[in-house]
Amino acid sequence: MPLNKKLLDILICPQCHGKIRFDEKIGGIICDQCKLLYEVKDDIPVLLVEEAKKLP
């Protein structure tokens, strides 16, 4: 299930404070600037830098 558009509009990357986007194919939130993937568990974004996955 995609995240609420209003929620995505106010969320920022906790590391760089830049814009993030939801990738429906991956099912997570991506910061293109930091190259990090934040998972969404039970429809709740987990925006912890320690738990983010590095993207190639």
PDB file of N, CA, C and O in Angstrom:
ATOM      1  N   MET A   1       0.837  -1.185   0.000  1.00  0.00           N
ATOM      2  CA  MET A   1       0.000   0.000   0.000  1.00  0.00           C
ATOM      3  C   MET A   1       0.878   1.243   0.000  1.00  0.00           C
ATOM      4  O   MET A   1       1.749   1.373   0.859  1.00  0.00           O
ATOM      5  N   PRO A   2       0.671   2.154  -0.937  1.00  0.00           N
ATOM      6  CA  PRO A   2       1.501   3.356  -0.972  1.00  0.00           C
ATOM      7  C   PRO A   2       1.224   4.257   0.237  1.00  0.00           C
ATOM      8  O   PRO A   2       0.130   4.273   0.800  1.00  0.00           O
ATOM      9  N   LEU A   3       2.252   4.991   0.600  1.00  0.00           N
ATOM     10  CA  LEU A   3       2.110   5.900   1.728  1.00  0.00           C
ATOM     11  C   LEU A   3       1.265   7.110   1.347  1.00  0.00           C
ATOM     12  O   LEU A   3       1.156   7.466   0.173  1.00  0.00           O
ATOM     13  N   ASN A   4       0.680   7.723   2.342  1.00  0.00           N
ATOM     14  CA  ASN A   4      -0.134   8.909   2.167  1.00  0.00           C
ATOM     15  C   ASN A   4       0.708  10.040   1.568  1.00  0.00           C
ATOM     16  O   ASN A   4       1.806  10.323   2.047  1.00  0.00           O
ATOM     17  N   LYS A   5       0.193  10.678   0.527  1.00  0.00           N
ATOM     18  CA  LYS A   5       0.916  11.760  -0.160  1.00  0.00           C
ATOM     19  C   LYS A   5       1.229  12.917   0.789  1.00  0.00           C
ATOM     20  O   LYS A   5       2.315  13.494   0.725  1.00  0.00           O
ATOM     21  N   LYS A   6       0.292  13.256   1.661  1.00  0.00           N
ATOM     22  CA  LYS A   6       0.519  14.357   2.609  1.00  0.00           C
ATOM     23  C   LYS A   6       1.655  14.021   3.571  1.00  0.00           C
ATOM     24  O   LYS A   6       2.449  14.889   3.933  1.00  0.00           O
ATOM     25  N   LEU A   7       1.724  12.758   3.978  1.00  0.00           N
ATOM     26  CA  LEU A   7       2.807  12.341   4.862  1.00  0.00           C
ATOM     27  C   LEU A   7       4.146  12.460   4.148  1.00  0.00           C
ATOM     28  O   LEU A   7       5.113  12.966   4.718  1.00  0.00           O
ATOM     29  N   LEU A   8       4.204  12.001   2.915  1.00  0.00           N
ATOM     30  CA  LEU A   8       5.455  12.090   2.153  1.00  0.00           C
ATOM     31  C   LEU A   8       5.884  13.533   1.919  1.00  0.00           C
ATOM     32  O   LEU A   8       7.081  13.814   1.844  1.00  0.00           O
ATOM     33  N   ASP A   9       4.938  14.441   1.804  1.00  0.00           N
ATOM     34  CA  ASP A   9       5.259  15.848   1.584  1.00  0.00           C
ATOM     35  C   ASP A   9       5.959  16.480   2.782  1.00  0.00           C
ATOM     36  O   ASP A   9       6.727  17.428   2.617  1.00  0.00           O
ATOM     37  N   ILE A  10       5.703  15.963   3.994  1.00  0.00           N
ATOM     38  CA  ILE A  10       6.315  16.579   5.171  1.00  0.00           C
ATOM     39  C   ILE A  10       7.536  15.824   5.685  1.00  0.00           C
ATOM     40  O   ILE A  10       8.311  16.370   6.471  1.00  0.00           O
ATOM     41  N   LEU A  11       7.717  14.575   5.253  1.00  0.00           N
ATOM     42  CA  LEU A  11       8.873  13.803   5.704  1.00  0.00           C
ATOM     43  C   LEU A  11      10.136  14.258   4.980  1.00  0.00           C
ATOM     44  O   LEU A  11      10.098  14.633   3.808  1.00  0.00           O
ATOM     45  N   ILE A  12      11.262  14.219   5.705  1.00  0.00           N
ATOM     46  CA  ILE A  12      12.569  14.515   5.122  1.00  0.00           C
ATOM     47  C   ILE A  12      13.545  13.428   5.555  1.00  0.00           C
ATOM     48  O   ILE A  12      13.282  12.668   6.488  1.00  0.00           O
ATOM     49  N   CYS A  13      14.655  13.372   4.870  1.00  0.00           N
ATOM     50  CA  CYS A  13      15.696  12.408   5.230  1.00  0.00           C
ATOM     51  C   CYS A  13      16.290  12.827   6.577  1.00  0.00           C
ATOM     52  O   CYS A  13      16.673  13.984   6.751  1.00  0.00           O
ATOM     53  N   PRO A  14      16.368  11.900   7.523  1.00  0.00           N
ATOM     54  CA  PRO A  14      16.914  12.252   8.832  1.00  0.00           C
ATOM     55  C   PRO A  14      18.420  12.510   8.821  1.00  0.00           C
ATOM     56  O   PRO A  14      18.958  13.086   9.766  1.00  0.00           O
ATOM     57  N   GLN A  15      19.094  12.091   7.765  1.00  0.00           N
ATOM     58  CA  GLN A  15      20.547  12.298   7.699  1.00  0.00           C
ATOM     59  C   GLN A  15      20.903  13.637   7.070  1.00  0.00           C
ATOM     60  O   GLN A  15      21.658  14.412   7.657  1.00  0.00           O
ATOM     61  N   CYS A  16      20.367  13.922   5.878  1.00  0.00           N
ATOM     62  CA  CYS A  16      20.754  15.144   5.158  1.00  0.00           C
ATOM     63  C   CYS A  16      19.674  16.219   5.166  1.00  0.00           C
ATOM     64  O   CYS A  16      19.917  17.349   4.740  1.00  0.00           O
ATOM     65  N   HIS A  17      18.487  15.874   5.647  1.00  0.00           N
ATOM     66  CA  HIS A  17      17.321  16.777   5.690  1.00  0.00           C
ATOM     67  C   HIS A  17      16.834  17.163   4.291  1.00  0.00           C
ATOM     68  O   HIS A  17      16.201  18.203   4.102  1.00  0.00           O
ATOM     69  N   GLY A  18      17.141  16.308   3.321  1.00  0.00           N
ATOM     70  CA  GLY A  18      16.690  16.535   1.950  1.00  0.00           C
ATOM     71  C   GLY A  18      15.379  15.817   1.670  1.00  0.00           C
ATOM     72  O   GLY A  18      14.815  15.142   2.531  1.00  0.00           O
ATOM     73  N   LYS A  19      14.914  15.984   0.438  1.00  0.00           N
ATOM     74  CA  LYS A  19      13.657  15.360   0.016  1.00  0.00           C
ATOM     75  C   LYS A  19      13.832  13.856  -0.122  1.00  0.00           C
ATOM     76  O   LYS A  19      14.902  13.359  -0.475  1.00  0.00           O
ATOM     77  N   ILE A  20      12.747  13.150   0.167  1.00  0.00           N
ATOM     78  CA  ILE A  20      12.714  11.706  -0.002  1.00  0.00           C
ATOM     79  C   ILE A  20      11.541  11.347  -0.895  1.00  0.00           C
ATOM     80  O   ILE A  20      10.646  12.160  -1.122  1.00  0.00           O
ATOM     81  N   ARG A  21      11.555  10.123  -1.398  1.00  0.00           N
ATOM     82  CA  ARG A  21      10.459   9.663  -2.257  1.00  0.00           C
ATOM     83  C   ARG A  21      10.146   8.214  -1.925  1.00  0.00           C
ATOM     84  O   ARG A  21      11.008   7.452  -1.488  1.00  0.00           O
ATOM     85  N   PHE A  22       8.885   7.858  -2.144  1.00  0.00           N
ATOM     86  CA  PHE A  22       8.457   6.480  -1.914  1.00  0.00           C
ATOM     87  C   PHE A  22       8.588   5.713  -3.215  1.00  0.00           C
ATOM     88  O   PHE A  22       8.067   6.140  -4.245  1.00  0.00           O
ATOM     89  N   ASP A  23       9.273   4.593  -3.176  1.00  0.00           N
ATOM     90  CA  ASP A  23       9.411   3.721  -4.336  1.00  0.00           C
ATOM     91  C   ASP A  23       8.502   2.520  -4.124  1.00  0.00           C
ATOM     92  O   ASP A  23       8.782   1.649  -3.300  1.00  0.00           O
ATOM     93  N   GLU A  24       7.415   2.486  -4.876  1.00  0.00           N
ATOM     94  CA  GLU A  24       6.421   1.427  -4.704  1.00  0.00           C
ATOM     95  C   GLU A  24       6.984   0.057  -5.074  1.00  0.00           C
ATOM     96  O   GLU A  24       6.617  -0.947  -4.464  1.00  0.00           O
ATOM     97  N   LYS A  25       7.866   0.008  -6.060  1.00  0.00           N
ATOM     98  CA  LYS A  25       8.444  -1.259  -6.500  1.00  0.00           C
ATOM     99  C   LYS A  25       9.299  -1.887  -5.393  1.00  0.00           C
ATOM    100  O   LYS A  25       9.222  -3.091  -5.148  1.00  0.00           O
ATOM    101  N   ILE A  26      10.101  -1.072  -4.740  1.00  0.00           N
ATOM    102  CA  ILE A  26      10.957  -1.546  -3.649  1.00  0.00           C
ATOM    103  C   ILE A  26      10.167  -1.632  -2.348  1.00  0.00           C
ATOM    104  O   ILE A  26      10.456  -2.464  -1.488  1.00  0.00           O
ATOM    105  N   GLY A  27       9.179  -0.774  -2.215  1.00  0.00           N
ATOM    106  CA  GLY A  27       8.377  -0.754  -0.998  1.00  0.00           C
ATOM    107  C   GLY A  27       9.045  -0.009   0.138  1.00  0.00           C
ATOM    108  O   GLY A  27       8.850  -0.338   1.308  1.00  0.00           O
ATOM    109  N   GLY A  28       9.834   0.995  -0.210  1.00  0.00           N
ATOM    110  CA  GLY A  28      10.533   1.760   0.811  1.00  0.00           C
ATOM    111  C   GLY A  28      10.694   3.205   0.405  1.00  0.00           C
ATOM    112  O   GLY A  28      10.309   3.608  -0.693  1.00  0.00           O
ATOM    113  N   ILE A  29      11.264   3.971   1.298  1.00  0.00           N
ATOM    114  CA  ILE A  29      11.494   5.395   1.082  1.00  0.00           C
ATOM    115  C   ILE A  29      12.965   5.577   0.726  1.00  0.00           C
ATOM    116  O   ILE A  29      13.847   5.025   1.384  1.00  0.00           O
ATOM    117  N   ILE A  30      13.217   6.350  -0.314  1.00  0.00           N
ATOM    118  CA  ILE A  30      14.569   6.530  -0.819  1.00  0.00           C
ATOM    119  C   ILE A  30      14.983   7.992  -0.721  1.00  0.00           C
ATOM    120  O   ILE A  30      14.223   8.901  -1.054  1.00  0.00           O
ATOM    121  N   CYS A  31      16.221   8.189  -0.250  1.00  0.00           N
ATOM    122  CA  CYS A  31      16.856   9.506  -0.318  1.00  0.00           C
ATOM    123  C   CYS A  31      17.905   9.391  -1.413  1.00  0.00           C
ATOM    124  O   CYS A  31      18.898   8.681  -1.254  1.00  0.00           O
ATOM    125  N   ASP A  32      17.689  10.086  -2.518  1.00  0.00           N
ATOM    126  CA  ASP A  32      18.631  10.011  -3.641  1.00  0.00           C
ATOM    127  C   ASP A  32      19.956  10.692  -3.312  1.00  0.00           C
ATOM    128  O   ASP A  32      20.999  10.310  -3.842  1.00  0.00           O
ATOM    129  N   GLN A  33      19.918  11.691  -2.449  1.00  0.00           N
ATOM    130  CA  GLN A  33      21.135  12.418  -2.101  1.00  0.00           C
ATOM    131  C   GLN A  33      22.081  11.554  -1.264  1.00  0.00           C
ATOM    132  O   GLN A  33      23.283  11.518  -1.524  1.00  0.00           O
ATOM    133  N   CYS A  34      21.541  10.863  -0.267  1.00  0.00           N
ATOM    134  CA  CYS A  34      22.351  10.010   0.614  1.00  0.00           C
ATOM    135  C   CYS A  34      22.504   8.595   0.079  1.00  0.00           C
ATOM    136  O   CYS A  34      23.358   7.843   0.549  1.00  0.00           O
ATOM    137  N   LYS A  35      21.689   8.228  -0.895  1.00  0.00           N
ATOM    138  CA  LYS A  35      21.656   6.863  -1.425  1.00  0.00           C
ATOM    139  C   LYS A  35      21.291   5.864  -0.329  1.00  0.00           C
ATOM    140  O   LYS A  35      21.938   4.829  -0.163  1.00  0.00           O
ATOM    141  N   LEU A  36      20.224   6.208   0.424  1.00  0.00           N
ATOM    142  CA  LEU A  36      19.752   5.338   1.493  1.00  0.00           C
ATOM    143  C   LEU A  36      18.321   4.898   1.230  1.00  0.00           C
ATOM    144  O   LEU A  36      17.515   5.637   0.666  1.00  0.00           O
ATOM    145  N   LEU A  37      18.030   3.678   1.655  1.00  0.00           N
ATOM    146  CA  LEU A  37      16.682   3.128   1.571  1.00  0.00           C
ATOM    147  C   LEU A  37      16.171   2.933   2.987  1.00  0.00           C
ATOM    148  O   LEU A  37      16.773   2.214   3.784  1.00  0.00           O
ATOM    149  N   TYR A  38      15.061   3.576   3.290  1.00  0.00           N
ATOM    150  CA  TYR A  38      14.399   3.425   4.578  1.00  0.00           C
ATOM    151  C   TYR A  38      13.204   2.506   4.364  1.00  0.00           C
ATOM    152  O   TYR A  38      12.365   2.758   3.500  1.00  0.00           O
ATOM    153  N   GLU A  39      13.131   1.444   5.150  1.00  0.00           N
ATOM    154  CA  GLU A  39      12.045   0.484   4.991  1.00  0.00           C
ATOM    155  C   GLU A  39      10.745   1.015   5.578  1.00  0.00           C
ATOM    156  O   GLU A  39      10.737   1.905   6.429  1.00  0.00           O
ATOM    157  N   VAL A  40       9.647   0.440   5.096  1.00  0.00           N
ATOM    158  CA  VAL A  40       8.321   0.729   5.636  1.00  0.00           C
ATOM    159  C   VAL A  40       7.802  -0.585   6.200  1.00  0.00           C
ATOM    160  O   VAL A  40       7.620  -1.558   5.467  1.00  0.00           O
ATOM    161  N   LYS A  41       7.565  -0.607   7.507  1.00  0.00           N
ATOM    162  CA  LYS A  41       7.099  -1.825   8.175  1.00  0.00           C
ATOM    163  C   LYS A  41       5.712  -1.581   8.739  1.00  0.00           C
ATOM    164  O   LYS A  41       5.510  -0.639   9.506  1.00  0.00           O
ATOM    165  N   ASP A  42       4.762  -2.413   8.371  1.00  0.00           N
ATOM    166  CA  ASP A  42       3.370  -2.280   8.811  1.00  0.00           C
ATOM    167  C   ASP A  42       2.833  -0.879   8.527  1.00  0.00           C
ATOM    168  O   ASP A  42       2.166  -0.278   9.369  1.00  0.00           O
ATOM    169  N   ASP A  43       3.131  -0.366   7.329  1.00  0.00           N
ATOM    170  CA  ASP A  43       2.700   0.963   6.872  1.00  0.00           C
ATOM    171  C   ASP A  43       3.293   2.106   7.685  1.00  0.00           C
ATOM    172  O   ASP A  43       2.769   3.219   7.654  1.00  0.00           O
ATOM    173  N   ILE A  44       4.380   1.849   8.412  1.00  0.00           N
ATOM    174  CA  ILE A  44       5.046   2.890   9.197  1.00  0.00           C
ATOM    175  C   ILE A  44       6.478   3.041   8.683  1.00  0.00           C
ATOM    176  O   ILE A  44       7.240   2.075   8.693  1.00  0.00           O
ATOM    177  N   PRO A  45       6.855   4.252   8.231  1.00  0.00           N
ATOM    178  CA  PRO A  45       8.228   4.470   7.773  1.00  0.00           C
ATOM    179  C   PRO A  45       9.215   4.385   8.934  1.00  0.00           C
ATOM    180  O   PRO A  45       9.008   5.005   9.977  1.00  0.00           O
ATOM    181  N   VAL A  46      10.276   3.624   8.753  1.00  0.00           N
ATOM    182  CA  VAL A  46      11.325   3.506   9.764  1.00  0.00           C
ATOM    183  C   VAL A  46      12.458   4.429   9.315  1.00  0.00           C
ATOM    184  O   VAL A  46      13.323   4.035   8.533  1.00  0.00           O
ATOM    185  N   LEU A  47      12.438   5.654   9.820  1.00  0.00           N
ATOM    186  CA  LEU A  47      13.397   6.668   9.389  1.00  0.00           C
ATOM    187  C   LEU A  47      14.560   6.784  10.373  1.00  0.00           C
ATOM    188  O   LEU A  47      14.854   7.862  10.891  1.00  0.00           O
ATOM    189  N   LEU A  48      15.206   5.658  10.613  1.00  0.00           N
ATOM    190  CA  LEU A  48      16.386   5.617  11.466  1.00  0.00           C
ATOM    191  C   LEU A  48      17.605   5.386  10.578  1.00  0.00           C
ATOM    192  O   LEU A  48      17.665   4.401   9.842  1.00  0.00           O
ATOM    193  N   VAL A  49      18.568   6.292  10.648  1.00  0.00           N
ATOM    194  CA  VAL A  49      19.759   6.185   9.807  1.00  0.00           C
ATOM    195  C   VAL A  49      20.477   4.868  10.066  1.00  0.00           C
ATOM    196  O   VAL A  49      21.004   4.254   9.138  1.00  0.00           O
ATOM    197  N   GLU A  50      20.501   4.430  11.320  1.00  0.00           N
ATOM    198  CA  GLU A  50      21.194   3.181  11.685  1.00  0.00           C
ATOM    199  C   GLU A  50      20.570   1.961  11.013  1.00  0.00           C
ATOM    200  O   GLU A  50      21.254   0.962  10.788  1.00  0.00           O
ATOM    201  N   GLU A  51      19.290   2.033  10.692  1.00  0.00           N
ATOM    202  CA  GLU A  51      18.600   0.889  10.087  1.00  0.00           C
ATOM    203  C   GLU A  51      18.430   1.019   8.573  1.00  0.00           C
ATOM    204  O   GLU A  51      17.931   0.097   7.927  1.00  0.00           O
ATOM    205  N   ALA A  52      18.831   2.132   8.014  1.00  0.00           N
ATOM    206  CA  ALA A  52      18.716   2.343   6.575  1.00  0.00           C
ATOM    207  C   ALA A  52      19.712   1.465   5.837  1.00  0.00           C
ATOM    208  O   ALA A  52      20.766   1.112   6.367  1.00  0.00           O
ATOM    209  N   LYS A  53      19.358   1.119   4.601  1.00  0.00           N
ATOM    210  CA  LYS A  53      20.235   0.297   3.765  1.00  0.00           C
ATOM    211  C   LYS A  53      20.854   1.172   2.692  1.00  0.00           C
ATOM    212  O   LYS A  53      20.185   2.013   2.092  1.00  0.00           O
ATOM    213  N   LYS A  54      22.147   0.961   2.457  1.00  0.00           N
ATOM    214  CA  LYS A  54      22.858   1.703   1.407  1.00  0.00           C
ATOM    215  C   LYS A  54      22.446   1.190   0.035  1.00  0.00           C
ATOM    216  O   LYS A  54      22.378  -0.017  -0.194  1.00  0.00           O
ATOM    217  N   LEU A  55      22.174   2.115  -0.870  1.00  0.00           N
ATOM    218  CA  LEU A  55      21.857   1.753  -2.250  1.00  0.00           C
ATOM    219  C   LEU A  55      23.137   1.847  -3.089  1.00  0.00           C
ATOM    220  O   LEU A  55      24.026   2.643  -2.788  1.00  0.00           O
ATOM    221  N   PRO A  56      23.221   1.040  -4.126  1.00  0.00           N
ATOM    222  CA  PRO A  56      24.417   1.102  -4.980  1.00  0.00           C
ATOM    223  C   PRO A  56      24.507   2.386  -5.768  1.00  0.00           C
ATOM    224  O   PRO A  56      25.457   2.579  -6.527  1.00  0.00           O
TER     225      PRO A  56
END
